[in-house]
């Protein structure tokens, strides 16, 4: 499969963004400031401010990074990556949002 990138995150895991995921799932289903670029997704994985373990699926993790400010409000890039049986992680979805609280339990950085 064609991929945009595969990068290591702070948990030591390689996370891959496949072209089909971005081109068919992420980009067409979002509008305006909700659409993260490939570079924003990559930045959230390689340089997040936090990594959360999903409340719904213990094998899924949210990588969170600041996306910028819009009309005086801070926006964040949220990247949901799922691990498969081989401990390989793939981006499942990504979006920009004003909040990320409640998405899961903070597992990185420790003690946050």
Residue, then its C-alpha position, 0 to 999 in steps of 0.5 A: x500500500x502507498x503511504x504518506x509516512x511512517x514515523x516513530x512517536x514518543x511511545x517508541x511505536x512506528x505509526x503509518x499514515x496510508x494514502x488511502x486513509x487520508x485521501x478517502x477517509x480523512x480529507x473528504x469527510x472534514x470541512x474548514x479548520x477541521x481538516x488537518x494536513x498530512x504535515x499536521x498529522x505527522x507533527x502530532x505523531x512525532x512531537x505531541x503535547x500528549x498521548x491518550x489511550x482511548x477509553x473505547x479501545x485499549x489498542x487505540x491512541x490519540x496523539x495531540x498537538x497544537x494546530x494553531x489559533x482561530x478567532x481567538x480559540x486554540x485548536x488541536x490536531x487529534x490523530x487516532x492510531x490503532x495497533x494491530x496484532x503485530x504491534x504496528x500502528x496505523x492512523x485510523x482518523x485525524x481531525x482538528x478540534x477545540x478540545x481533546x479532554x475526555x478522549x482517553x487517559x493520558x499515558x504520555x508524558x508520565x504524570x500528566 
